[in-house]
Amino acid sequence: MSDVKFRDIKFGVTRVVLKEDDQGTQYVKAEVPLEPFANRLIDRLIYWAQKTPNKTLFARRAKNADGALTDWRHVTFSQAQEAARHIAQGLINRGLSAERPVLILSENDLEHALLALGCMTAGIPFCSASPAYSTISQDFDKLRHIIKTLTPGLVFAASKDIFEKAITRTVPLDVELVLTTGSILGYKNSSFNELLTTPITQEVDQHYQATGPQTVVKFLFTSGSTKLPKAVINTNLMWCSNQQQMRQSMPLLNDHSPVLVDWLPWNHTFGGNHNFGLVIYNGGTMYIDDGKPTSSLIGETIRNLRELSPTVYFNVPTGFELIANAMKSDPLLRQSLLSKVRMFFYAGASLAQPIWDSLYESQVKEIGERIAMTTGLGMTESGPFALFVTSPHAKTADIGVPAPGMEIKLIKDADKIEIRYKGPNVTPGYWRDPQETEKHFDAEGFFSTGDAVKWIDENNIHLGLKFDGRIAEDFKLATGTFVSVGPLRAKIIAAGAPYIQDVVITGLDQKEVGAMVFTTPVIRVLGELDHQSSLAEVLATKKVMDYFQGVLNDLAAHATGSANRISRLLLLSDPPSIDKGEITDKGSINQRAVLKHRDPLVQGLHKDTLQNILKPQ
């Protein structure tokens, strides 16, 4: 399939400039400079509201009385700008500020989007908290931590029914609530419609003109590992420079206004900064997808993709895996999804090569060419866009080169190379936490990421870098042998596709490397048990055990030493816990948190005291 051409796509950064000091530290930046960018994201909303007033900015399916999703509700650019001004006035009237910001508990929806735009217009910071902290969490500790850190003056939630328990357990009684529907006893309640119909005065323009590049727009909380999440400060400078970096790295954003069909949560930087900002900055349209990359909700995503044709499609690896499987037998999905899309983009974890190959196979079958699968590297603290691949021929783990205007620093850390960031898109720090801020910036002002990288080809640096895991995740065996977790984890996921969701590598201070596996929902098909059977029962079936024994044997046959030889493997029946920080709402596994909270399993795995431990034969 390597001889099949790609659908036409250009890459804006294909060459870099490298300098190296006498200590071997390398400094790398794009050969092309960063072009001018807007001072405020709302400047771009105003621009498009004037140029394309009747074009849809956001759309989401409405819900009927039974909660079923029906027809699309549309908000145009001009409607969004007008709504933002009314909301801004309502927030100004309440005397809100960075010290008393707006906290949003809602899922992605139209009210959430308009409230965010209203906050930006008024110059009042907001924070979209993970809905899972309110709806899945049992102890609400992370939500309580967010409220303590931010001291919000107003809390917005879409529905009393969904969020009442979390609110009454965590939100102080003197904080005003704004709900789309319903009210909660004991609080001052306002409806979203009241905000939306607030009469506008000249104060709105005065507050807007007082904002600028350094204005704090929002707070985004990190997912947290073994510590509580940190509040990352996001300014207009960060957001707008990052959007311009994206435009230059991905020229297709300049060619046509992007159309997105997107579920990625706005409490996370990928969905809330990268994609939310992308449609506003580039005059695009976002269809809010109420699906998710899970067996129970992927059907809604597929329904939407059968009806809508995105021009660029973003998802996490799990989502692409489910879509790849669906496309094999769904011609309407293939036709609609592939008709206009110019580029696929994944983030959050490595994409296993078998999934990549399956997508290519469906593309060639449907349109006779391949769609470039792209990715990069970034984090909440970098806006998030930092690096992007240089060609459609990227392979799994390739992350490319720095965006224009960014400089990266590659510094040796034991057997690894850490990447550090400096640029206008990098956060000034963590809100109300100067000590944590100081700890993350080095003497030259570079942000220490903790990510490890290496050159794809040291003899051709213009090909860029590849991801080499997290430095904090890597460890040594009792023998002193260094284990590189990232590449090993990716290798196991690829070997066990489509049945492995994620892998946690074990073996710190042990003699051998082990692995604990979270499986995908497809494992039930392999186990051939009915849907009422527990996951533990499915994993214990002979077919499942035989399959993973084969995977383990194959991995052992290709291992080159103790550092990459999996000596024991355990299939986990208990899903990762969001309360314990084991998983984010994007589905990314936190290795450190899983190891910490499942230490008895780790110890039992290496002492052979657990049932169903697989070993190479």
C-alpha positions as CSV (number, residue, x, y, z in Angstrom):
1,M,0.0,0.0,0.0
2,S,3.0,2.3,0.3
3,D,2.8,3.1,-3.4
4,V,-0.8,4.5,-3.1
5,K,-0.7,8.3,-3.1
6,F,-2.0,10.6,-0.4
7,R,-4.8,13.0,-0.9
8,D,-3.1,16.4,-1.5
9,I,-1.9,18.0,1.7
10,K,0.9,20.5,2.5
11,F,3.1,20.8,5.6
12,G,4.1,24.3,6.6
13,V,7.3,23.5,8.5
14,T,9.7,21.1,6.9
15,R,13.1,22.5,7.9
16,V,14.6,23.5,11.3
17,V,17.6,25.4,12.6
18,L,19.8,23.6,15.2
19,K,22.4,25.0,17.6
20,E,24.4,23.0,20.1
21,D,26.3,24.2,23.1
22,D,29.6,22.7,24.5
23,Q,27.6,20.6,26.9
24,G,25.7,18.8,24.1
25,T,22.4,20.6,24.8
26,Q,20.6,21.2,21.5
27,Y,18.3,24.2,20.7
28,V,15.9,23.7,17.8
29,K,13.4,26.0,16.1
30,A,11.5,26.2,12.8
31,E,13.3,27.8,9.9
32,V,10.2,29.9,9.1
33,P,9.3,32.7,11.6
34,L,6.0,33.2,13.3
35,E,3.7,35.5,11.4
36,P,1.5,38.2,13.1
37,F,-1.5,37.0,15.0
38,A,-4.6,38.5,16.7
39,N,-4.4,40.1,20.1
40,R,-7.5,38.4,21.3
41,L,-9.5,35.3,20.2
42,I,-12.7,37.4,20.3
43,D,-11.1,39.7,17.6
44,R,-11.4,36.7,15.3
45,L,-15.0,36.1,16.3
46,I,-15.8,39.7,15.5
47,Y,-13.9,39.5,12.1
48,W,-15.9,36.4,11.0
49,A,-19.2,37.7,12.3
50,Q,-18.7,40.7,10.0
51,K,-17.4,38.6,7.0
52,T,-19.7,35.5,7.3
53,P,-22.5,36.5,9.7
54,N,-24.9,33.7,8.7
55,K,-22.4,30.9,8.7
56,T,-22.7,28.2,11.4
57,L,-20.1,28.5,14.1
58,F,-21.4,25.8,16.5
59,A,-24.2,23.2,16.1
60,R,-25.5,20.5,18.4
61,R,-28.4,18.1,18.2
62,A,-31.4,19.1,20.3
63,K,-32.9,16.7,22.8
64,N,-36.6,15.8,23.0
65,A,-38.6,15.3,26.1
66,D,-37.3,11.7,26.4
67,G,-33.7,12.9,26.2
68,A,-33.2,11.5,22.6
69,L,-31.0,13.5,20.3
70,T,-33.0,15.0,17.3
71,D,-32.3,17.7,14.8
72,W,-29.3,20.1,14.8
73,R,-29.5,23.5,16.5
74,H,-27.3,26.0,14.9
75,V,-25.6,29.2,16.2
76,T,-24.1,31.5,13.5
77,F,-21.1,33.7,13.9
78,S,-23.2,36.9,14.3
79,Q,-25.6,35.2,16.8
80,A,-22.6,34.0,18.8
81,Q,-21.1,37.5,18.9
82,E,-24.4,39.1,19.9
83,A,-25.0,36.4,22.6
84,A,-21.4,36.9,23.9
85,R,-22.1,40.6,24.4
86,H,-25.3,40.1,26.4
87,I,-23.6,37.4,28.5
88,A,-20.6,39.7,29.1
89,Q,-22.8,42.4,30.4
90,G,-24.4,40.0,32.8
91,L,-21.1,38.9,34.1
92,I,-19.8,42.4,34.5
93,N,-23.0,43.3,36.4
94,R,-22.0,40.6,38.9
95,G,-18.6,42.0,39.6
96,L,-16.7,38.9,38.5
97,S,-13.0,38.9,38.0
98,A,-9.9,36.7,37.9
99,E,-10.2,36.4,41.7
100,R,-13.8,35.3,41.3
101,P,-14.0,33.6,37.9
102,V,-16.7,31.5,36.2
103,L,-16.6,27.8,36.8
104,I,-18.3,25.7,34.1
105,L,-19.4,22.1,35.0
106,S,-21.3,21.3,31.7
107,E,-20.5,18.9,29.0
108,N,-19.8,20.4,25.5
109,D,-23.0,22.3,24.5
110,L,-24.1,25.5,22.9
111,E,-24.7,27.3,26.3
112,H,-21.2,26.3,27.4
113,A,-19.7,27.7,24.2
114,L,-21.6,31.0,24.4
115,L,-20.8,31.4,28.1
116,A,-17.1,31.0,27.3
117,L,-17.3,33.6,24.5
118,G,-19.1,35.9,26.9
119,C,-16.4,35.5,29.5
120,M,-13.7,36.4,26.9
121,T,-15.6,39.4,25.8
122,A,-15.9,40.7,29.4
123,G,-12.3,39.9,30.2
124,I,-13.4,37.5,33.0
125,P,-11.6,34.2,33.2
126,F,-13.4,30.9,33.1
127,C,-12.6,27.3,33.8
128,S,-14.3,24.3,32.2
129,A,-14.0,21.5,34.8
130,S,-14.1,17.9,33.8
131,P,-17.8,16.8,34.0
132,A,-16.5,13.4,35.2
133,Y,-15.5,15.1,38.5
134,S,-19.2,15.8,39.0
135,T,-20.9,12.9,37.4
136,I,-18.6,9.9,37.8
137,S,-16.5,10.7,40.8
138,Q,-17.8,9.4,44.1
139,D,-15.8,11.6,46.5
140,F,-15.8,14.9,44.4
141,D,-12.3,15.6,45.8
142,K,-10.9,17.0,42.5
143,L,-13.9,19.2,42.0
144,R,-13.6,20.4,45.6
145,H,-9.9,21.1,44.9
146,I,-10.7,23.2,41.8
147,I,-13.2,25.3,43.7
148,K,-10.8,25.9,46.5
149,T,-8.0,26.9,44.0
150,L,-10.2,29.2,41.9
151,T,-12.7,30.6,44.4
152,P,-15.3,31.1,41.7
153,G,-18.0,33.8,41.9
154,L,-20.4,32.0,39.6
155,V,-20.9,28.3,38.7
156,F,-22.7,27.3,35.5
157,A,-24.2,23.8,35.0
158,A,-26.4,22.6,32.2
159,S,-28.9,20.7,34.4
160,K,-30.0,20.4,38.0
161,D,-30.7,16.7,37.6
162,I,-27.1,15.9,36.4
163,F,-25.1,18.2,38.6
164,E,-27.1,18.9,41.8
165,K,-25.4,16.3,44.0
166,A,-21.9,17.5,43.1
167,I,-22.8,21.1,43.5
168,T,-24.4,20.7,46.9
169,R,-21.4,18.7,48.1
170,T,-18.7,21.2,46.9
171,V,-20.0,24.7,46.0
172,P,-20.3,27.2,48.8
173,L,-23.8,28.6,49.4
174,D,-22.7,32.2,48.7
175,V,-21.7,31.3,45.1
176,E,-24.4,32.1,42.5
177,L,-25.6,29.3,40.2
178,V,-26.6,29.6,36.6
179,L,-28.5,26.6,35.2
180,T,-29.9,25.9,31.8
181,T,-32.8,24.1,33.4
182,G,-34.0,23.8,37.0
183,S,-32.8,25.4,40.2
184,I,-31.1,24.1,43.4
185,L,-32.5,24.9,46.8
186,G,-30.3,27.0,49.1
187,Y,-28.4,28.9,46.4
188,K,-29.1,32.1,44.5
189,N,-30.2,30.7,41.2
190,S,-30.3,32.4,37.8
191,S,-31.2,30.9,34.4
192,F,-28.9,30.9,31.5
193,N,-31.6,32.8,29.6
194,E,-31.4,35.6,32.1
195,L,-27.7,36.0,31.2
196,L,-28.5,35.7,27.5
197,T,-31.0,38.6,27.6
198,T,-29.1,41.0,29.8
199,P,-29.5,44.5,28.3
200,I,-26.1,45.7,26.9
201,T,-24.5,49.0,28.0
202,Q,-21.3,50.7,27.0
203,E,-19.5,48.8,29.8
204,V,-19.2,45.8,27.5
205,D,-17.0,47.6,25.0
206,Q,-15.0,49.3,27.8
207,H,-14.2,45.9,29.4
208,Y,-13.4,44.4,26.0
209,Q,-11.0,47.2,25.0
210,A,-9.3,46.8,28.4
211,T,-8.3,43.2,27.5
212,G,-5.2,42.4,25.6
213,P,-2.5,39.7,25.0
214,Q,-1.6,39.3,28.6
215,T,-5.2,39.0,29.8
216,V,-6.0,35.7,31.6
217,V,-8.7,34.1,29.5
218,K,-9.1,30.8,31.2
219,F,-7.8,28.2,33.6
220,L,-7.2,24.6,32.4
221,F,-6.5,22.0,35.0
222,T,-4.0,19.3,34.4
223,S,-5.3,15.7,34.7
224,G,-3.1,15.1,37.8
225,S,-1.1,12.0,38.4
226,T,-0.3,11.2,42.0
227,K,-0.9,14.8,42.9
228,L,-4.0,17.1,42.7
229,P,-4.5,18.9,39.3
230,K,-2.7,22.2,38.7
231,A,-4.5,25.3,37.3
232,V,-2.6,26.3,34.1
233,I,-3.0,30.0,33.3
234,N,-4.1,30.6,29.7
235,T,-3.8,34.1,28.2
236,N,-4.9,35.6,24.9
237,L,-1.2,35.6,23.9
238,M,-1.0,31.9,24.4
239,W,-4.2,31.0,22.6
240,C,-3.8,33.4,19.6
241,S,-0.1,32.7,19.0
242,N,-0.8,29.0,19.2
243,Q,-3.6,29.3,16.6
244,Q,-1.3,31.1,14.3
245,Q,1.4,28.4,14.8
246,M,-1.3,25.8,13.8
247,R,-2.2,27.8,10.7
248,Q,1.4,27.9,9.6
249,S,2.1,24.2,10.4
250,M,-1.2,23.0,8.9
251,P,-1.7,25.2,5.7
252,L,-5.0,23.5,5.0
253,L,-6.5,25.7,7.6
254,N,-5.8,28.7,5.4
255,D,-7.2,27.0,2.2
256,H,-10.7,26.3,3.4
257,S,-12.6,27.1,6.6
258,P,-12.5,23.9,8.6
259,V,-15.5,21.8,9.4
260,L,-15.2,19.6,12.5
261,V,-17.4,16.9,14.0
262,D,-15.9,16.8,17.4
263,W,-16.5,15.2,20.8
264,L,-13.2,16.1,22.5
265,P,-14.0,17.6,26.0
266,W,-13.5,21.4,26.4
267,N,-12.1,20.9,29.9
268,H,-9.1,19.5,28.1
269,T,-6.6,21.5,26.1
270,F,-7.0,19.4,22.9
271,G,-10.7,20.0,22.7
272,G,-11.1,23.2,24.6
273,N,-8.1,25.2,23.2
274,H,-6.9,23.4,20.0
275,N,-10.3,22.6,18.4
276,F,-12.5,25.2,20.0
277,G,-10.1,27.9,19.1
278,L,-9.5,26.5,15.6
279,V,-13.0,27.0,14.4
280,I,-13.2,30.6,15.8
281,Y,-9.8,31.6,14.5
282,N,-10.3,30.2,11.1
283,G,-13.9,30.9,10.5
284,G,-14.9,27.3,10.7
285,T,-17.8,25.2,11.9
286,M,-17.9,22.8,14.8
287,Y,-20.7,20.1,15.0
288,I,-20.6,19.1,18.7
289,D,-20.6,15.3,18.7
290,D,-22.4,13.8,21.7
291,G,-20.8,10.4,21.0
292,K,-17.7,9.2,22.8
293,P,-15.0,6.5,21.9
294,T,-16.7,3.9,24.0
295,S,-18.7,0.8,23.0
296,S,-22.0,2.4,24.3
297,L,-21.6,5.8,22.7
298,I,-19.6,5.3,19.5
299,G,-22.9,4.7,17.7
300,E,-23.7,8.4,18.0
301,T,-20.4,9.4,16.6
302,I,-20.9,7.1,13.6
303,R,-24.4,8.4,13.1
304,N,-23.0,11.9,12.9
305,L,-20.2,11.0,10.6
306,R,-22.6,9.3,8.2
307,E,-24.5,12.5,8.0
308,L,-21.7,15.1,8.1
309,S,-18.4,15.3,6.2
310,P,-15.6,17.0,8.2
311,T,-12.6,18.6,6.4
312,V,-10.2,17.6,9.2
313,Y,-10.9,15.0,11.8
314,F,-9.5,14.9,15.3
315,N,-9.8,12.0,17.7
316,V,-7.9,9.9,20.3
317,P,-6.5,6.5,19.3
318,T,-9.4,4.6,20.8
319,G,-11.8,6.6,18.7
320,F,-9.9,5.9,15.5
321,E,-9.8,2.2,16.4
322,L,-13.6,2.0,16.8
323,I,-14.1,4.0,13.6
324,A,-11.6,1.9,11.7
325,N,-13.5,-1.3,12.7
326,A,-16.9,0.3,11.7
327,M,-15.7,1.4,8.3
328,K,-14.8,-2.1,7.3
329,S,-18.5,-2.9,6.9
330,D,-20.2,0.5,6.7
331,P,-20.0,1.9,3.2
332,L,-22.1,5.0,4.1
333,L,-19.6,5.9,6.9
334,R,-16.7,5.5,4.5
335,Q,-18.4,7.6,1.9
336,S,-19.3,10.5,4.2
337,L,-16.2,10.6,6.4
338,L,-13.8,10.3,3.5
339,S,-15.5,12.6,0.9
340,K,-14.0,15.9,2.1
341,V,-11.5,15.1,4.9
342,R,-8.0,16.3,4.1
343,M,-6.3,15.2,7.3
344,F,-6.7,12.9,10.3
345,F,-5.1,14.0,13.6
346,Y,-4.7,11.9,16.7
347,A,-3.3,12.8,20.1
348,G,-3.4,11.6,23.7
349,A,-1.5,8.3,23.1
350,S,0.3,6.4,20.4
351,L,-1.8,5.0,17.6
352,A,-1.1,1.3,17.0
353,Q,0.1,0.6,13.4
354,P,-2.6,-2.1,12.8
355,I,-5.3,0.6,13.3
356,W,-3.4,3.0,11.0
357,D,-3.2,0.2,8.4
358,S,-6.9,-0.6,8.7
359,L,-7.8,3.1,8.1
360,Y,-5.6,3.2,5.0
361,E,-7.3,0.0,3.7
362,S,-10.7,1.5,4.0
363,Q,-9.5,4.7,2.4
364,V,-8.0,3.0,-0.6
365,K,-11.1,0.9,-1.0
366,E,-13.4,3.9,-1.0
367,I,-11.5,6.8,-2.7
368,G,-8.4,5.1,-4.1
369,E,-6.0,7.2,-2.1
370,R,-4.8,7.6,1.5
371,I,-5.6,10.3,4.0
372,A,-2.6,11.6,5.9
373,M,-2.6,10.5,9.6
374,T,-0.9,13.3,11.6
375,T,0.0,14.1,15.1
376,G,2.5,16.1,17.1
377,L,3.5,16.8,20.7
378,G,2.2,19.3,23.2
379,M,0.6,19.7,26.6
380,T,-1.7,21.9,28.5
381,E,1.1,24.3,29.4
382,S,2.0,24.8,25.7
383,G,-1.4,25.8,24.5
384,P,-1.3,22.8,23.5
385,F,0.2,22.8,20.0
386,A,4.0,22.5,20.1
387,L,5.4,20.1,17.5
388,F,3.9,18.7,14.3
389,V,5.0,16.1,11.8
390,T,6.6,17.1,8.5
391,S,5.1,14.8,5.9
392,P,2.2,12.3,5.4
393,H,4.7,9.5,5.7
394,A,4.9,9.8,9.5
395,K,4.9,6.6,11.5
396,T,3.6,5.8,15.0
397,A,5.6,7.8,17.7
398,D,6.8,10.4,15.1
399,I,6.0,13.9,16.5
400,G,7.9,16.2,14.0
401,V,9.4,19.6,14.5
402,P,8.6,22.7,16.6
403,A,5.9,25.2,15.4
404,P,7.0,28.6,14.2
405,G,7.9,31.0,17.0
406,M,8.7,28.1,19.4
407,E,12.2,27.0,20.5
408,I,12.8,23.6,22.0
409,K,15.7,22.6,24.1
410,L,16.9,19.0,24.1
411,I,18.8,18.2,27.3
412,K,20.3,14.8,28.3
413,D,18.7,13.2,31.3
414,A,20.4,9.9,32.2
415,D,19.7,7.6,29.2
416,K,17.0,9.9,27.8
417,I,16.7,13.3,26.2
418,E,14.1,15.6,27.7
419,I,12.3,18.2,25.5
420,R,11.7,21.7,26.9
421,Y,9.6,24.6,25.5
422,K,9.9,28.3,25.1
423,G,7.6,30.5,23.1
424,P,4.6,32.9,23.2
425,N,2.3,29.9,23.4
426,V,3.8,28.6,26.7
427,T,1.9,29.4,29.9
428,P,3.3,32.0,32.4
429,G,2.6,29.5,35.1
430,Y,0.2,27.9,37.5
431,W,-2.6,30.0,39.2
432,R,-1.9,30.9,42.8
433,D,1.1,28.5,42.9
434,P,4.4,30.4,42.5
435,Q,6.5,27.5,43.9
436,E,5.1,25.0,41.4
437,T,5.6,27.5,38.6
438,E,9.2,28.1,39.5
439,K,9.9,24.4,39.7
440,H,8.8,23.9,36.1
441,F,10.9,26.6,34.4
442,D,14.7,26.3,34.1
443,A,17.3,29.1,34.4
444,E,16.9,29.9,30.6
445,G,13.1,30.2,30.9
446,F,12.3,26.9,29.2
447,F,9.4,24.9,30.5
448,S,10.4,21.4,31.6
449,T,8.0,18.9,30.1
450,G,9.2,15.6,31.4
451,D,8.7,14.2,27.9
452,A,11.5,12.2,26.3
453,V,12.3,12.4,22.6
454,K,14.9,11.3,20.1
455,W,15.7,12.1,16.5
456,I,14.0,10.1,13.8
457,D,17.3,10.3,11.9
458,E,20.2,12.1,13.4
459,N,21.7,12.5,10.0
460,N,18.5,14.3,8.8
461,I,17.2,16.5,11.6
462,H,14.5,18.0,9.2
463,L,12.5,14.7,9.6
464,G,12.0,15.8,13.2
465,L,11.7,13.9,16.4
466,K,9.9,10.9,17.8
467,F,8.3,10.4,21.2
468,D,10.4,8.3,23.6
469,G,8.1,8.1,26.6
470,R,7.8,10.0,29.8
471,I,11.0,10.3,31.8
472,A,9.1,9.9,35.1
473,E,7.6,6.6,33.9
474,D,10.9,5.0,33.0
475,F,12.7,2.9,35.6
476,K,15.5,0.4,36.2
477,L,15.3,-3.2,37.0
478,A,17.0,-4.7,40.0
479,T,19.8,-5.6,37.7
480,G,20.4,-1.9,36.8
481,T,19.0,-2.3,33.3
482,F,17.0,0.7,32.1
483,V,13.4,0.1,30.9
484,S,12.0,2.7,28.4
485,V,8.3,2.5,29.1
486,G,6.8,4.5,26.2
487,P,8.1,2.4,23.2
488,L,7.6,-0.9,25.1
489,R,4.0,0.0,25.9
490,A,3.3,1.0,22.2
491,K,4.8,-2.3,21.1
492,I,2.5,-4.3,23.3
493,I,-0.6,-2.4,22.3
494,A,0.2,-2.9,18.6
495,A,0.8,-6.6,19.2
496,G,-2.5,-7.1,20.9
497,A,-4.7,-5.0,18.7
498,P,-7.7,-4.7,18.6
499,Y,-8.1,-6.2,22.1
500,I,-5.7,-4.0,24.1
501,Q,-6.9,-0.6,25.3
502,D,-3.8,0.3,27.2
503,V,-0.9,-1.2,29.1
504,V,0.9,-0.4,32.4
505,I,4.5,-1.5,32.5
506,T,5.7,-3.0,35.8
507,G,9.1,-4.0,37.1
508,L,10.6,-1.2,39.2
509,D,13.4,-2.8,41.4
510,Q,12.3,-6.2,40.1
511,K,14.4,-8.7,38.1
512,E,12.0,-8.8,35.1
513,V,9.5,-6.6,33.2
514,G,5.8,-7.2,33.6
515,A,2.7,-5.7,32.1
516,M,-0.9,-5.1,33.3
517,V,-3.4,-4.9,30.5
518,F,-6.7,-3.0,30.1
519,T,-8.7,-4.6,27.4
520,T,-11.1,-3.1,24.8
521,P,-14.8,-3.9,24.7
522,V,-14.1,-6.1,21.6
523,I,-12.6,-8.6,24.0
524,R,-16.2,-9.9,24.7
525,V,-16.5,-11.0,21.1
526,L,-13.3,-13.0,21.5
527,G,-14.5,-14.5,24.8
528,E,-17.8,-15.6,23.2
529,L,-19.8,-15.1,26.5
530,D,-23.1,-13.3,26.7
531,H,-23.3,-9.7,27.6
532,Q,-24.4,-10.5,31.2
533,S,-21.0,-12.2,32.0
534,S,-18.6,-10.1,34.0
535,L,-15.4,-8.9,32.4
536,A,-13.4,-11.2,34.8
537,E,-15.3,-14.2,33.5
538,V,-14.6,-13.1,29.9
539,L,-10.9,-12.6,30.6
540,A,-10.7,-16.1,32.1
541,T,-12.0,-17.9,29.1
542,K,-9.6,-20.2,27.2
543,K,-9.9,-18.3,24.0
544,V,-8.9,-15.0,25.6
545,M,-6.1,-16.6,27.6
546,D,-4.8,-18.4,24.5
547,Y,-4.8,-15.2,22.5
548,F,-2.8,-13.3,25.0
549,Q,-0.4,-16.2,25.5
550,G,0.2,-16.0,21.8
551,V,0.9,-12.3,22.0
552,L,3.3,-12.8,24.9
553,N,5.1,-15.6,23.0
554,D,5.5,-13.4,19.9
555,L,6.8,-10.5,21.9
556,A,9.3,-12.7,23.7
557,A,10.5,-14.1,20.4
558,H,11.4,-10.6,19.2
559,A,12.8,-9.3,22.4
560,T,16.5,-8.4,22.4
561,G,17.1,-8.3,26.2
562,S,15.6,-8.1,29.7
563,A,14.6,-4.4,29.2
564,N,12.1,-5.2,26.5
565,R,11.1,-8.8,27.3
566,I,7.7,-9.1,29.0
567,S,8.2,-11.9,31.5
568,R,4.7,-11.9,32.9
569,L,1.3,-10.4,32.0
570,L,-1.9,-9.8,33.9
571,L,-5.3,-8.9,32.4
572,L,-7.2,-6.4,34.5
573,S,-10.9,-6.8,35.0
574,D,-11.4,-3.6,37.1
575,P,-11.5,-0.5,34.9
576,P,-9.3,2.5,35.6
577,S,-10.6,4.9,38.2
578,I,-11.1,8.6,37.5
579,D,-11.2,9.4,41.3
580,K,-7.8,7.9,41.7
581,G,-6.4,9.7,38.7
582,E,-5.8,6.5,36.8
583,I,-7.6,7.8,33.7
584,T,-8.6,11.1,32.2
585,D,-11.9,11.7,30.5
586,K,-10.2,11.5,27.2
587,G,-9.3,7.9,28.0
588,S,-5.6,8.4,28.6
589,I,-4.1,6.0,31.2
590,N,-1.9,7.5,34.0
591,Q,0.9,4.9,34.5
592,R,2.1,6.3,37.8
593,A,-1.4,6.5,39.3
594,V,-2.2,2.9,38.3
595,L,1.0,1.6,39.7
596,K,0.5,3.5,43.0
597,H,-3.1,2.4,43.5
598,R,-2.7,-1.2,42.3
599,D,0.5,-1.9,44.1
600,P,-0.8,-5.2,45.6
601,L,-1.5,-6.4,42.1
602,V,2.0,-5.3,41.0
603,Q,3.6,-7.1,43.9
604,G,1.5,-10.2,43.3
605,L,2.3,-10.2,39.6
606,H,6.1,-10.4,40.3
607,K,5.8,-12.8,43.2
608,D,3.5,-15.2,41.2
609,T,0.8,-15.1,43.8
610,L,-2.0,-14.1,41.5
611,Q,-4.2,-16.2,39.3
612,N,-4.2,-16.1,35.5
613,I,-0.6,-14.7,35.2
614,L,0.6,-15.4,31.7
615,K,4.3,-16.1,31.0
616,P,6.2,-16.7,27.7
617,Q,6.2,-20.4,26.8
